[in-house]
């Protein structure tokens, strides 16, 4: 998926309170690993507010409210979660206490920032959740004036990048679910139907095939396919269109899917038929390069070299991929300049694209996970252009 991260959050927000009450079991080892990693990094405590890190650590999908909810993971000592008294029943129902986390409710006239600060009186360095609101950052700064603030991702990103076997299983099931939607695309991409109407049908199918939320639907037909961030519009599908379909959601287990395939309504344009084999070869080259011990940027280079040598380098305008897990976009990013060495358990997309403005475009995207020697593709549907009736 290439759309902005806010679109993923918008999909989650649309699920509302039902999503917030979802119970997702997680291993208590995540907290102990986070504690150890914080100590190694010289961080006295992690302060984790509602968002992906909190979901990953506890399974609790807390509502982002003006009242503070914050998980505190000290480098030494037991973790505790500060929550508005009104939200304590939801916290307890989520299974947080079962992880050995103390739940500390606070009342309407109490100062939760002071409550946290009292327990972290000697802290000299704290890691703040990347998605923490600015007003919360400033209030923690005032409550802990002697503590340097850094990002919790300095610790948690490395942990989240390396997927445990149960996480790989969850991503595999998410991939299978989105593959089933792609296999039904003939139901949705029909000449005379608008992208927006096709998108509504695709979104319903994403839920039908096992997702809890629809995070994004991109239907880029004809010239709209040349815009990587296009979602859906009023354009009506026509005979001869090449159509980019990039879709994904989040399963009840809390893990994301993301897969792009190309479709043609009848015979696509000759120029499209010329460059699509180049794109296909580029995706294969990147997949062949992806293995433990190589850098993330080398996988990007493998795809980019094939496209550039064929004369379409200027038409490949984005990175080759992004990590995936409890977020659609997370580390590691498969892009030039990222020298992260890939390791078994890392999961990410491989999605080169070619885009000719005003004409058409193409992208092929699979989610892959690194094994001991190479990759396992978590999407297995046809990567060629799928012909549909015109």
RAZITA-V516370 format. One record per residue. SS is DSSP state (hx for helix, st for strand, lp for the rest). D_FIRST is the distance of its C-alpha to the first C-alpha in Angstrom with 2 decimals. Layout:
SS:D_FIRST ; SS:D_FIRST
This chain:
lp:0.00 ; lp:3.80 ; lp:5.94 ; lp:8.76 ; hx:9.58 ; hx:12.28 ; hx:10.34 ; hx:9.86 ; hx:13.54 ; hx:14.47 ; hx:13.44 ; hx:15.59 ; hx:18.31 ; hx:18.61 ; hx:19.69 ; hx:22.57 ; hx:25.42 ; hx:24.88 ; hx:21.74 ; hx:23.78 ; lp:26.50 ; lp:24.51 ; st:26.29 ; lp:24.34 ; lp:26.53 ; lp:25.85 ; lp:28.10 ; lp:30.62 ; hx:30.18 ; hx:27.13 ; hx:29.54 ; hx:32.09 ; hx:29.63 ; hx:28.43 ; hx:32.10 ; hx:33.01 ; hx:30.16 ; hx:31.13 ; hx:34.71 ; hx:33.86 ; lp:31.97 ; lp:34.96 ; lp:33.30 ; lp:35.74 ; st:33.33 ; st:29.72 ; st:29.33 ; st:26.25 ; st:25.61 ; lp:23.28 ; lp:19.66 ; hx:17.61 ; hx:20.46 ; hx:22.99 ; hx:21.12 ; hx:20.82 ; hx:24.46 ; hx:26.10 ; lp:24.02 ; st:25.06 ; lp:22.56 ; lp:24.88 ; lp:24.94 ; lp:24.48 ; lp:27.97 ; lp:30.43 ; lp:32.54 ; lp:31.59 ; lp:30.06 ; st:29.86 ; st:29.90 ; st:32.21 ; st:32.02 ; st:35.08 ; lp:35.47 ; lp:38.81 ; lp:39.62 ; lp:37.93 ; lp:34.77 ; st:35.17 ; st:33.08 ; st:34.41 ; st:33.65 ; st:35.30 ; hx:38.08 ; hx:36.57 ; hx:33.46 ; hx:35.43 ; hx:35.69 ; hx:31.90 ; hx:31.66 ; hx:34.38 ; hx:32.90 ; lp:29.61 ; lp:31.52 ; hx:31.40 ; hx:35.19 ; hx:34.91 ; hx:33.11 ; lp:36.25 ; lp:34.87 ; st:37.52 ; st:36.58 ; st:38.27 ; st:38.47 ; st:39.57 ; lp:41.48 ; lp:41.15 ; lp:43.73 ; lp:42.55 ; lp:40.53 ; hx:37.70 ; hx:37.08 ; hx:40.72 ; hx:40.45 ; hx:37.75 ; hx:39.71 ; hx:42.90 ; hx:41.35 ; lp:39.90 ; lp:43.04 ; lp:43.14 ; lp:39.48 ; lp:39.13 ; st:35.35 ; st:32.59 ; st:28.82 ; st:26.98 ; lp:23.65 ; lp:21.00 ; lp:20.30 ; lp:24.04 ; lp:25.31 ; hx:27.45 ; hx:30.52 ; hx:30.27 ; hx:29.98 ; hx:33.08 ; hx:35.00 ; hx:34.40 ; hx:35.58 ; hx:38.71 ; hx:39.30 ; lp:38.88 ; lp:40.23 ; lp:41.13 ; lp:37.73 ; st:35.32 ; st:31.77 ; st:28.83 ; st:25.28 ; lp:24.89 ; hx:21.81 ; hx:24.48 ; hx:25.37 ; hx:22.63 ; hx:19.67 ; hx:21.73 ; hx:22.53 ; hx:19.08 ; hx:17.76 ; lp:20.32 ; lp:19.59 ; lp:22.81 ; hx:23.51 ; hx:23.06 ; hx:19.57 ; hx:18.70 ; hx:20.36 ; hx:18.32 ; hx:14.98 ; hx:16.67 ; hx:17.66 ; hx:14.26 ; hx:13.07 ; hx:16.25 ; hx:15.80 ; hx:12.54 ; hx:14.33 ; hx:17.18 ; hx:15.36 ; hx:14.41 ; lp:18.08 ; lp:19.19 ; hx:17.53 ; hx:21.06 ; hx:21.93 ; lp:19.51 ; lp:19.27 ; lp:22.89 ; lp:24.58 ; lp:25.96 ; lp:23.29 ; st:21.17 ; hx:17.39 ; hx:17.90 ; hx:20.16 ; hx:17.99 ; hx:15.12 ; hx:17.76 ; hx:18.78 ; hx:15.37 ; hx:14.94 ; hx:18.41 ; hx:17.72 ; hx:14.89 ; hx:17.69 ; hx:20.29 ; lp:18.68 ; lp:18.77 ; st:16.20 ; st:17.76 ; st:15.26 ; st:12.69 ; st:9.94 ; st:8.22 ; st:9.26 ; st:8.71 ; st:11.91 ; st:12.78 ; st:16.29 ; hx:18.68 ; hx:18.55 ; hx:15.60 ; hx:13.47 ; hx:14.52 ; lp:12.64 ; lp:9.03 ; lp:8.96 ; lp:10.99 ; lp:10.67 ; lp:13.98 ; lp:17.44 ; lp:21.01 ; lp:21.01 ; st:22.65 ; lp:21.51 ; lp:24.16 ; lp:25.68 ; lp:24.44 ; lp:20.91 ; st:18.01 ; st:15.04 ; st:11.28 ; st:9.90 ; st:6.25 ; st:7.17 ; st:7.63 ; st:10.52 ; st:13.02 ; st:16.12 ; lp:19.64 ; lp:19.70 ; lp:17.16 ; lp:14.41 ; st:10.79 ; lp:9.15 ; lp:5.83 ; st:6.96 ; st:7.37 ; st:11.07 ; st:13.60 ; st:16.56 ; st:19.81 ; st:22.39 ; lp:25.45 ; lp:25.82 ; lp:23.10 ; lp:24.43 ; hx:26.25 ; hx:24.30 ; hx:21.02 ; hx:22.94 ; hx:24.03 ; hx:20.81 ; hx:18.68 ; hx:20.82 ; hx:20.17 ; hx:16.39 ; hx:17.15 ; hx:19.60 ; hx:17.32 ; hx:14.83 ; hx:18.02 ; hx:19.45 ; hx:16.68 ; hx:16.92 ; hx:20.68 ; hx:20.63 ; lp:18.68 ; lp:21.53 ; lp:23.38 ; lp:25.22 ; lp:23.11 ; st:21.23 ; hx:17.51 ; hx:18.35 ; hx:20.19 ; hx:17.20 ; hx:15.60 ; hx:19.09 ; hx:19.46 ; hx:16.72 ; hx:17.78 ; hx:21.42 ; hx:21.17 ; hx:19.52 ; hx:21.98 ; hx:24.97 ; lp:24.32 ; lp:24.51 ; lp:20.95 ; hx:20.18 ; hx:20.04 ; hx:17.43 ; lp:14.80 ; lp:13.87 ; lp:11.13 ; lp:11.01 ; lp:10.56 ; st:8.54 ; st:8.51 ; st:10.56 ; lp:10.02 ; lp:12.92 ; lp:14.21 ; lp:11.28 ; lp:7.54 ; lp:8.13 ; st:11.62 ; st:13.97 ; st:14.34 ; st:12.41 ; st:12.89 ; lp:14.46 ; lp:18.01 ; lp:20.32 ; lp:18.93 ; lp:21.94 ; lp:20.92 ; st:22.51 ; lp:20.43 ; lp:22.17 ; lp:22.29 ; lp:20.17 ; lp:17.22 ; st:13.89 ; st:10.78 ; st:8.22 ; st:9.94 ; lp:8.23 ; lp:10.92 ; st:11.35 ; st:14.56 ; st:15.11 ; st:18.67 ; lp:19.19 ; lp:21.10 ; lp:20.87 ; st:17.70 ; st:14.66 ; st:12.85 ; st:9.91 ; lp:10.24 ; st:7.93 ; st:9.81 ; st:10.07 ; st:13.48 ; st:16.15 ; st:19.08 ; lp:22.46 ; lp:25.86 ; lp:25.76 ; lp:22.33 ; st:19.20 ; st:18.65 ; st:15.82 ; lp:14.62 ; lp:13.46 ; lp:16.53 ; lp:16.43 ; lp:17.66 ; lp:15.65 ; lp:18.11 ; lp:18.07 ; st:19.12 ; st:22.06 ; st:22.72 ; lp:26.00 ; lp:26.67
